[in-house]
Amino acid sequence: MLRTQFRTLAIASVVALASTLGVVSTTGADATTRTGERPRAASPAPFTLWAPKTVTTYSYRHRAWTDLGLKVIAQGEPFELWSTRSSYGEKIRTVWRSSTGDIALPAGAMSDFSGLDDFLRISVKPEHGKAVKVARNACFNGWSERVRPTAAATSPYPSGCWNNPFSLGSVQGVEAGWATTLLASDKPLRVDEGTYRVRVQVAPRYAALFGLTPAQSTRTIKLVVESDEAVEEEPTPDGPHAERAATTGPTGPQHRADGPRPDLRSLPAWGISLSKNKRYLRFSATVWNAGDSPLVVDGFRRGGKDLMDAYQYFFDAAGNQTGYQDVGHLHWDAKPSHQHWHFEDFARYTLLRRDKTEATVSKKEAFCLANTDAVDLTVPSAEWKPENTDLATSCGDHTSLSIREVLAAGWGDTYTQLRAGQSFRVDKLANGVYFIAVAANPDGNLVEASTTNNRALRKIRLGGKGDQRTVEVTQVGVIEDEGYGGTG
């Protein structure tokens, strides 16, 4: 494969460096093989810019920190840049590597290994006044997300542009069908509160090199800068993303394939207490994965909506993607204690009477899957360090085009009683025995090894009345969980 060849060449260069005490030998694929050639662009263009129509951020001392939601989306094949220097006395050489051949970037395209110099030209114009123009470098190893359902399940590229002064080589890349954030949000724009028209353009020398049309290389954004003390308004249902074309689902028939499966199980509710006004019974709950495969749910945003279509993906024992199934939707949750994307069909909380009939249901109906608790790392295929795997969880932000939510084998996703909706209204319920039921995969949309172990019950007793209302929690075995999960 092309990438295997690239890695072999990179290793060979490192070996040569070690043997020559600081000088890297070049290879036939190096940029020097094209010395004197005029850089050419492959067809079609390898990527296109994407940005939301409106971005809201906050100012502090006349500065606003934002990445503008600006992303680059790789098109028909991965977009790769390889940068090397043969000694510490020479400038960095950068090559665009594609299936049509290696293309050298202009001399001085990278002064260090933090990204392409002056890749973007940004004009920031207030409603009344002159535009301020700045140039910004671009790192193609920013935060990445899959935006085409049929794209590769994972991206092999680094997750940052590191810049040690003695670095010798770097690889930047965007997987085909993936999007990568271009701008670092830690470098502020010097602007006050107000509304601005921001025009972002790929510098002409790069646009010509990569064969970008004006439509592919230019974006206009409405930037709203508020005081850092202002309260952000909840987004409207249609949000600021109407220009995003609707994302279609994976092509071909849905296919589950035989092989490893997640196995969702519920732990008994814990950290149980009454709110200070005694109206709400609060609790914490954990759903975990006891299977031999991670639960992987990818969401792909629909045009102009705070809605994503969700698909569960299946993998073999080697981690290769083998199939998928439509499993519902993800919605943007604007509540202050969430502010991220939620999957709707992961769990359900119900308060049952003594006879197991339903008394009330928690308003908590959607979830952002995350590996918050190691429940049993001895189960087959348990991930000991899930944060280091390619199948990493991300709950996203309001500019996200896609989301991957993952629950690794052996790990649980806990929602504590401090989360919005993580409670039952009990002030109008009679005293007596009840059961808190925590049910995983309540509608059976997710594919898992077994659905017979999805529900756990925790027995409680409500007593007293008014501001003297009480709750007694029945102990589970030898587990003493009093005091966990917060207090009333």
C-alpha positions as CSV (number, residue, x, y, z in Angstrom):
1,M,0.0,0.0,0.0
2,L,1.0,3.6,-0.6
3,R,1.1,4.4,3.2
4,T,3.3,1.3,3.9
5,Q,5.9,2.6,1.3
6,F,5.8,6.0,3.0
7,R,6.5,4.6,6.4
8,T,9.3,2.4,5.0
9,L,11.0,5.5,3.5
10,A,10.6,7.4,6.7
11,I,12.2,4.6,8.7
12,A,15.1,4.4,6.2
13,S,15.7,8.2,6.6
14,V,15.9,7.9,10.4
15,V,18.4,5.0,10.2
16,A,20.5,7.1,7.8
17,L,20.4,10.0,10.2
18,A,21.7,7.8,13.1
19,S,24.6,6.5,11.0
20,T,25.6,10.0,9.7
21,L,25.3,11.9,13.0
22,G,22.7,14.4,12.0
23,V,22.4,14.1,8.2
24,V,19.4,12.4,6.6
25,S,20.0,10.6,3.3
26,T,17.4,11.3,0.7
27,T,15.3,8.8,-1.2
28,G,13.9,8.6,-4.7
29,A,10.5,9.8,-3.4
30,D,12.0,12.9,-1.8
31,A,11.2,16.4,-3.0
32,T,14.7,16.7,-4.5
33,T,13.7,14.3,-7.3
34,R,11.5,17.1,-8.6
35,T,14.1,19.9,-8.3
36,G,13.4,22.4,-11.0
37,E,10.0,21.1,-11.9
38,R,7.0,23.4,-11.7
39,P,4.6,22.2,-9.0
40,R,1.5,20.8,-10.5
41,A,-2.0,20.0,-9.0
42,A,-3.7,16.7,-9.2
43,S,-7.3,16.6,-10.5
44,P,-9.7,16.8,-8.8
45,A,-8.7,19.0,-5.9
46,P,-7.6,17.0,-2.9
47,F,-9.7,18.9,-0.4
48,T,-12.2,21.7,0.1
49,L,-12.8,24.2,2.9
50,W,-15.9,24.1,5.1
51,A,-17.1,26.6,7.7
52,P,-20.4,27.4,9.5
53,K,-22.3,30.5,8.5
54,T,-22.2,31.9,12.0
55,V,-19.8,31.5,14.9
56,T,-20.3,32.9,18.4
57,T,-17.3,33.4,20.7
58,Y,-16.3,35.6,23.7
59,S,-13.9,38.4,24.2
60,Y,-11.4,39.0,27.0
61,R,-9.3,42.2,27.0
62,H,-10.1,42.9,23.3
63,R,-9.2,39.4,22.2
64,A,-11.5,36.5,21.0
65,W,-10.4,32.9,21.0
66,T,-11.9,30.9,18.2
67,D,-11.0,28.4,15.5
68,L,-13.9,29.9,13.4
69,G,-15.3,26.3,13.0
70,L,-13.0,26.2,9.9
71,K,-12.3,22.7,8.6
72,V,-10.7,21.1,5.5
73,I,-12.4,18.0,4.1
74,A,-10.3,15.5,2.1
75,Q,-11.9,14.4,-1.1
76,G,-11.3,11.2,-3.2
77,E,-8.1,10.0,-1.4
78,P,-6.1,10.9,1.8
79,F,-4.3,14.2,1.7
80,E,-0.7,13.8,2.9
81,L,2.2,16.2,3.5
82,W,5.7,14.9,4.3
83,S,8.3,17.3,5.5
84,T,12.0,16.6,6.1
85,R,15.3,18.3,6.4
86,S,18.6,16.7,5.7
87,S,20.5,18.6,8.4
88,Y,20.0,21.3,11.0
89,G,21.7,23.8,8.6
90,E,19.1,23.3,5.8
91,K,15.5,24.4,5.4
92,I,12.6,22.1,5.6
93,R,11.4,20.5,2.3
94,T,7.7,19.5,2.1
95,V,6.1,17.1,-0.4
96,W,2.5,16.5,-1.2
97,R,2.2,12.8,-1.7
98,S,-0.7,11.5,-3.8
99,S,-1.5,8.5,-6.0
100,T,-0.6,10.6,-9.0
101,G,2.9,11.3,-7.8
102,D,4.9,13.4,-5.4
103,I,4.7,17.2,-5.7
104,A,7.1,19.5,-4.1
105,L,5.7,22.5,-2.2
106,P,7.3,25.9,-2.8
107,A,10.5,26.6,-0.9
108,G,9.8,28.1,2.5
109,A,6.3,26.5,2.8
110,M,7.3,25.5,6.3
111,S,9.7,27.4,8.4
112,D,9.2,24.9,11.3
113,F,7.1,21.8,11.8
114,S,4.0,23.5,13.1
115,G,2.2,23.6,9.8
116,L,2.2,25.4,6.4
117,D,3.3,29.1,6.7
118,D,0.7,31.7,5.8
119,F,-1.7,29.1,4.4
120,L,-4.8,31.2,5.2
121,R,-5.6,34.8,4.6
122,I,-8.2,36.1,6.9
123,S,-10.1,39.4,6.7
124,V,-12.1,40.5,9.7
125,K,-14.5,43.4,9.0
126,P,-16.8,45.0,11.7
127,E,-20.2,46.3,10.8
128,H,-18.8,49.8,10.8
129,G,-15.2,50.2,10.0
130,K,-12.3,48.9,8.0
131,A,-11.3,45.3,7.6
132,V,-8.3,43.9,9.4
133,K,-6.3,41.4,7.5
134,V,-4.1,38.7,9.0
135,A,-2.3,35.6,7.7
136,R,-2.4,32.3,9.6
137,N,-0.5,29.1,9.5
138,A,-2.4,25.8,9.1
139,C,-1.8,22.4,10.7
140,F,-3.5,19.5,8.9
141,N,-3.3,17.4,12.0
142,G,-6.0,19.1,13.9
143,W,-9.0,17.6,15.6
144,S,-10.5,15.2,13.0
145,E,-13.9,13.7,12.4
146,R,-15.4,11.3,9.8
147,V,-17.9,13.2,7.7
148,R,-18.7,10.6,5.0
149,P,-20.4,7.4,6.4
150,T,-18.5,5.3,3.9
151,A,-15.1,6.7,4.8
152,A,-12.5,4.6,6.6
153,A,-13.5,3.9,10.2
154,T,-10.4,5.4,11.7
155,S,-7.7,7.9,10.7
156,P,-4.0,6.9,10.8
157,Y,-2.7,10.5,11.0
158,P,-1.1,12.3,14.0
159,S,-3.3,14.4,16.2
160,G,-1.1,17.5,16.3
161,C,1.7,19.4,14.7
162,W,4.6,19.3,17.3
163,N,7.5,21.6,16.8
164,N,10.6,20.6,18.7
165,P,13.5,22.8,17.5
166,F,15.4,19.6,16.6
167,S,12.7,17.8,14.7
168,L,13.8,16.2,11.5
169,G,10.6,15.1,9.8
170,S,6.8,15.2,10.1
171,V,3.7,13.8,8.5
172,Q,0.4,15.8,8.2
173,G,-2.7,14.2,6.8
174,V,-6.5,14.1,6.4
175,E,-8.1,10.8,5.7
176,A,-10.4,10.7,2.7
177,G,-14.0,11.6,3.8
178,W,-12.7,13.1,7.0
179,A,-12.6,16.7,8.2
180,T,-9.8,18.4,10.2
181,T,-9.8,21.6,12.1
182,L,-7.3,24.0,10.5
183,L,-6.9,26.8,13.0
184,A,-5.7,26.6,16.6
185,S,-8.2,28.2,19.0
186,D,-5.4,29.3,21.4
187,K,-4.2,32.1,19.1
188,P,-6.7,35.0,19.6
189,L,-8.1,37.5,17.1
190,R,-7.7,41.1,18.3
191,V,-11.3,42.1,18.2
192,D,-13.8,43.8,20.6
193,E,-17.4,42.8,21.2
194,G,-19.6,43.1,18.1
195,T,-20.5,41.4,14.8
196,Y,-17.9,40.9,12.1
197,R,-17.8,39.6,8.5
198,V,-14.9,37.2,8.3
199,R,-13.6,36.1,4.9
200,V,-11.2,33.2,4.9
201,Q,-9.2,32.3,1.8
202,V,-6.5,29.8,1.0
203,A,-3.4,31.8,-0.1
204,P,-3.2,32.0,-3.9
205,R,0.1,30.1,-4.2
206,Y,-1.4,27.1,-2.3
207,A,-4.8,27.3,-4.1
208,A,-3.0,27.1,-7.4
209,L,-0.7,24.3,-6.3
210,F,-3.6,22.1,-5.1
211,G,-6.0,23.1,-7.9
212,L,-8.6,24.7,-5.7
213,T,-11.4,26.7,-7.3
214,P,-12.6,29.9,-5.5
215,A,-15.7,28.0,-4.3
216,Q,-13.4,25.4,-2.7
217,S,-10.8,27.8,-1.2
218,T,-12.9,30.6,0.2
219,R,-15.5,30.8,3.0
220,T,-17.4,33.7,4.6
221,I,-18.4,33.6,8.2
222,K,-20.5,35.8,10.5
223,L,-18.5,36.2,13.7
224,V,-20.5,37.3,16.8
225,V,-18.2,38.4,19.7
226,E,-19.8,38.7,23.1
227,S,-18.5,39.6,26.5
228,D,-17.1,36.7,28.4
229,E,-19.7,37.5,31.1
230,A,-22.6,37.2,28.7
231,V,-24.9,34.2,28.9
232,E,-25.0,32.3,25.7
233,E,-28.4,31.8,24.2
234,E,-29.5,28.3,23.4
235,P,-29.2,27.5,19.7
236,T,-32.4,27.4,17.6
237,P,-33.5,24.0,16.3
238,D,-32.2,24.8,12.8
239,G,-28.9,26.3,14.0
240,P,-26.4,28.2,11.9
241,H,-25.5,25.4,9.5
242,A,-28.1,25.7,6.7
243,E,-25.4,25.6,4.0
244,R,-24.3,22.1,5.0
245,A,-25.6,19.6,2.4
246,A,-27.6,16.7,3.8
247,T,-25.3,13.7,4.6
248,T,-26.5,10.5,3.1
249,G,-26.2,7.1,4.9
250,P,-23.7,4.4,4.0
251,T,-24.2,2.9,0.6
252,G,-25.2,-0.7,0.1
253,P,-27.3,-3.0,2.2
254,Q,-27.0,-2.9,6.0
255,H,-24.8,-5.7,7.1
256,R,-24.1,-6.9,10.7
257,A,-21.6,-9.6,9.9
258,D,-20.8,-12.4,12.4
259,G,-18.2,-11.6,14.9
260,P,-17.5,-9.7,18.1
261,R,-20.4,-7.8,19.7
262,P,-20.8,-5.3,22.6
263,D,-22.9,-6.5,25.5
264,L,-24.6,-3.7,27.4
265,R,-25.4,-4.2,31.0
266,S,-26.7,-1.9,33.7
267,L,-25.4,-1.4,37.3
268,P,-27.8,-0.7,40.1
269,A,-28.5,3.0,40.6
270,W,-26.3,4.6,43.3
271,G,-25.6,7.9,45.0
272,I,-29.3,8.2,45.8
273,S,-30.7,11.2,47.7
274,L,-33.5,13.7,47.8
275,S,-33.1,17.2,46.5
276,K,-33.0,20.0,49.1
277,N,-36.6,20.9,48.4
278,K,-37.5,17.1,48.6
279,R,-39.4,17.2,45.3
280,Y,-36.9,15.2,43.4
281,L,-35.2,11.8,43.9
282,R,-31.8,12.1,42.5
283,F,-29.5,9.2,41.5
284,S,-26.4,8.2,39.5
285,A,-26.5,5.4,37.0
286,T,-23.9,3.4,35.0
287,V,-24.3,1.3,31.8
288,W,-21.3,-0.7,30.8
289,N,-20.1,-2.9,28.0
290,A,-19.2,-6.5,29.0
291,G,-18.8,-7.7,25.4
292,D,-15.8,-8.5,23.3
293,S,-16.1,-5.5,21.0
294,P,-16.5,-1.7,21.6
295,L,-19.9,-0.1,21.0
296,V,-19.3,2.4,18.2
297,V,-22.0,4.8,17.1
298,D,-21.2,7.4,14.4
299,G,-23.5,10.3,13.7
300,F,-23.6,12.3,10.5
301,R,-25.1,15.7,10.5
302,R,-28.2,16.6,8.4
303,G,-28.1,19.8,6.5
304,G,-29.3,22.9,8.5
305,K,-30.4,20.9,11.6
306,D,-29.1,20.1,15.0
307,L,-29.7,16.4,14.1
308,M,-27.4,13.6,13.1
309,D,-28.3,10.2,11.6
310,A,-26.7,7.5,13.7
311,Y,-25.1,4.2,12.6
312,Q,-23.6,1.4,14.7
313,Y,-20.5,0.0,13.2
314,F,-19.2,-3.6,13.7
315,F,-15.6,-4.7,13.8
316,D,-13.7,-8.1,13.7
317,A,-11.2,-9.2,16.3
318,A,-8.4,-7.4,14.5
319,G,-10.3,-4.1,14.6
320,N,-11.4,-4.0,10.9
321,Q,-14.8,-2.6,10.2
322,T,-17.1,-5.3,8.9
323,G,-20.6,-3.8,8.8
324,Y,-23.1,-1.3,10.1
325,Q,-26.7,-0.7,11.1
326,D,-29.0,2.4,11.3
327,V,-29.7,2.9,15.0
328,G,-31.5,6.2,15.2
329,H,-30.3,9.8,15.8
330,L,-28.1,12.1,17.8
331,H,-29.4,15.6,18.9
332,W,-27.6,18.7,20.1
333,D,-28.3,19.1,23.8
334,A,-28.1,22.8,24.6
335,K,-28.7,22.5,28.4
336,P,-26.0,24.2,30.5
337,S,-24.8,21.0,32.1
338,H,-24.4,19.2,28.7
339,Q,-23.7,21.4,25.6
340,H,-22.8,18.4,23.4
341,W,-24.3,15.8,21.1
342,H,-26.5,13.1,22.6
343,F,-27.5,9.6,21.4
344,E,-31.2,8.9,22.1
345,D,-31.5,5.2,22.4
346,F,-28.7,4.2,24.9
347,A,-30.6,4.0,28.3
348,R,-33.8,4.7,30.1
349,Y,-34.5,5.4,33.8
350,T,-37.9,4.4,35.3
351,L,-39.2,4.5,38.9
352,L,-41.3,1.4,39.5
353,R,-43.9,0.7,42.2
354,R,-43.6,-2.3,44.5
355,D,-45.6,-4.4,41.9
356,K,-43.1,-3.3,39.1
357,T,-45.6,-1.0,37.4
358,E,-44.4,2.3,36.2
359,A,-44.7,5.3,38.5
360,T,-42.7,7.9,36.6
361,V,-39.9,8.2,34.1
362,S,-36.8,10.4,34.3
363,K,-36.6,13.2,31.8
364,K,-33.0,12.1,31.1
365,E,-33.6,10.5,27.6
366,A,-30.3,11.1,25.7
367,F,-26.7,10.4,26.3
368,C,-23.1,11.1,25.2
369,L,-21.3,7.8,25.4
370,A,-18.0,8.1,27.2
371,N,-15.6,5.7,29.0
372,T,-16.0,7.3,32.5
373,D,-15.6,4.2,34.7
374,A,-13.6,1.0,34.5
375,V,-16.1,-1.6,35.5
376,D,-14.4,-4.9,34.6
377,L,-11.1,-4.9,32.8
378,T,-10.9,-8.7,32.9
379,V,-13.6,-9.3,30.3
380,P,-12.4,-10.6,26.9
381,S,-11.0,-7.8,24.7
382,A,-11.2,-5.2,27.5
383,E,-9.5,-1.9,26.7
384,W,-7.1,-1.0,29.4
385,K,-6.4,2.5,28.1
386,P,-9.3,3.3,25.8
387,E,-8.3,7.0,25.6
388,N,-5.3,5.9,23.6
389,T,-7.2,3.8,21.0
390,D,-8.3,4.9,17.5
391,L,-11.9,4.4,18.5
392,A,-11.9,7.4,20.8
393,T,-15.1,9.0,22.2
394,S,-16.0,12.6,21.3
395,C,-19.2,14.4,22.3
396,G,-18.4,17.2,19.9
397,D,-19.5,20.9,19.8
398,H,-22.1,22.8,18.0
399,T,-20.0,23.1,14.8
400,S,-19.4,19.3,14.5
401,L,-20.2,17.7,11.2
402,S,-20.0,14.2,12.6
403,I,-19.6,12.4,16.0
404,R,-18.1,9.1,17.1
405,E,-19.4,7.9,20.4
406,V,-17.7,4.8,21.9
407,L,-18.1,2.6,24.9
408,A,-15.1,0.3,25.1
409,A,-15.2,-3.2,26.4
410,G,-14.9,-3.4,30.2
411,W,-15.9,0.3,30.6
412,G,-19.0,2.0,31.8
413,D,-20.7,5.4,31.1
414,T,-21.9,7.1,34.3
415,Y,-24.3,9.9,34.6
416,T,-24.2,11.5,38.1
417,Q,-27.2,13.0,39.9
418,L,-25.9,16.5,39.1
419,R,-26.8,16.1,35.4
420,A,-29.9,17.8,34.1
421,G,-32.9,15.3,34.1
422,Q,-31.1,12.7,36.2
423,S,-33.9,12.5,38.7
424,F,-37.6,11.6,39.4
425,R,-40.3,14.0,40.5
426,V,-41.6,12.3,43.7
427,D,-43.4,15.0,45.7
428,K,-46.8,13.7,44.5
429,L,-46.0,10.0,44.9
430,A,-47.3,8.1,47.9
431,N,-44.9,6.7,50.5
432,G,-43.8,3.1,50.1
433,V,-41.5,0.8,48.3
434,Y,-40.2,1.6,44.8
435,F,-37.5,0.4,42.5
436,I,-35.2,2.5,40.4
437,A,-34.8,0.7,37.1
438,V,-31.8,1.4,34.9
439,A,-32.3,-0.1,31.4
440,A,-29.7,-0.2,28.6
441,N,-30.7,-0.2,25.0
442,P,-34.3,0.2,25.9
443,D,-35.8,0.2,22.4
444,G,-33.5,-2.6,21.2
445,N,-32.0,-0.5,18.3
446,L,-28.4,-1.3,19.2
447,V,-27.0,-4.7,18.2
448,E,-25.4,-6.5,21.1
449,A,-24.6,-10.1,22.3
450,S,-27.5,-10.3,24.7
451,T,-30.5,-8.2,25.7
452,T,-31.4,-10.4,28.7
453,N,-29.0,-8.6,31.1
454,N,-29.9,-5.0,30.2
455,R,-31.9,-4.0,33.3
456,A,-30.9,-3.5,36.9
457,L,-33.2,-2.6,39.8
458,R,-32.5,-0.8,43.1
459,K,-35.0,-0.9,45.9
460,I,-35.8,2.2,47.9
461,R,-38.5,3.3,50.4
462,L,-40.1,6.8,50.4
463,G,-41.3,8.1,53.8
464,G,-42.2,11.3,55.7
465,K,-43.9,14.2,54.0
466,G,-43.3,17.8,53.0
467,D,-39.9,19.1,53.9
468,Q,-39.4,16.0,56.1
469,R,-39.6,13.6,53.2
470,T,-37.1,10.7,53.5
471,V,-35.6,8.0,51.3
472,E,-34.2,4.7,52.5
473,V,-32.0,2.8,50.1
474,T,-31.7,-1.0,50.4
475,Q,-28.0,-2.1,50.4
476,V,-26.9,-4.4,47.6
477,G,-24.8,-7.2,49.0
478,V,-21.8,-5.9,50.9
479,I,-21.6,-2.7,48.9
480,E,-21.9,0.5,50.9
481,D,-22.5,3.3,48.4
482,E,-23.9,5.9,50.8
483,G,-22.3,9.3,50.1
484,Y,-21.3,8.4,46.5
485,G,-22.5,10.5,43.6
486,G,-23.2,13.8,45.5
487,T,-25.5,14.8,48.3
488,G,-28.9,16.4,48.5
